[in-house]
Amino acid sequence: MVTLRADEISNIIREQIEQYTREVKIVNTGTVLQVGDDIVHIYGLDEVMSGELVEFGKGTIGIALNLESNHVGVELMSDGLMIQEGSSVKVTGRIAQIPMSESYLGRVVNALAKPINGRGKILASESQLIESPTPGIISRRSIYEPLQIGLIDIDSMIPIRRDQRELIIRDRQTGKAAVATDTTLNQMGQNVICVYVAIGQKAPSVA
């Protein structure tokens, strides 16, 4: 039978106390005051930063945009049907950013750059803040190379260059989306990257 002396027991307890470390993590939480039109007003997020991601229950993510003295306005970036008045929300300590990779070419993603077309995850080693400063005029490349969109009427009347902004304005149901879609399809093999942003469209029609 093995016996332990009192001094051995005290030494063991002392070593365990010296090796004991306790991490204290303080999480800033708030309470939902009002929900409507994908905008949530929250009370209690005193340490939140502008553009910071906040997390609701069941993985719902939002971005803190409007910082008032008595509440914070958050824009939802995912489904918020389960968010109600009185729900709890916490900060994440991360400013809203998205990953960058050529693997995104040909994929369909949501507002948080997560794939939604069922083709698996997208691997990316770099990220960039959503609210990033744009390059200055001097550092930008001059707009000189023409861009043929593939529609004879438009190409013959309107000179369009690569990296140039163009705005399509017409009434509803007059073919604006068709022009944009045809332009995208006609760029295949032309060393042009096309990004289609579907705002206000239903998810099944996009995916």
C-alpha positions, 0 to 999 in steps of 0.5 A: 500500500502506497502512503503519501506524506503531508508535505508531498500532498501539499507540494502536489497541490501547490504545483497544480495551483501554480500551473492553473491558468484561467482566461477571462473573456469579456463579451459585449452583448446587447438587446434587440429593440426593433426589427424591420426591413432587415434593419435591427436597432440594438441597445447595449452595444457600447463597445461596438465599432463601425462596420463591425460584424455582430452575431445574433442567435442561430448564426445570423450575422449583421453589420453595425452601421449607424452608431447612435448615443442610445442605440446601434443600427445593424443591417442584416446580412442573412436571414433574420426571421428568428430575430425578435424584440428582446433577442440577444446579440453580441459583437465579434470583434471583426470588421466586415471583410470578405476573402479574395481568391480567383476561386470565386470566378464562376461561383454564386455567393451571398453578401458575405461571400459564402457560396450558395450554389452547392459546389462546396467551399471556396478556399482563399488565403487573403481578405479585404475590408468591405469599406476599403479606400479606393485607389487614387486617380494618379495610380489608376490605369487610363481607360483606353481599351475598347469593350465590345458587348456583342450587341451591334446596335449598342456597339455601333452607337455608344463607345464603351471602354474597359473599366468604364462605368455604364448605367442602363436606365429604362422602364421595368420589363424592357430588357435591362437585365437581358442586355447585361446578361448578353454582355456577360455571355459575350465576354467569354474568351475575351479576358474580361471578368464579369460580376453580376450583382443581383439585388432584390432577386429571389435566391432560387432565381439567382442560384 
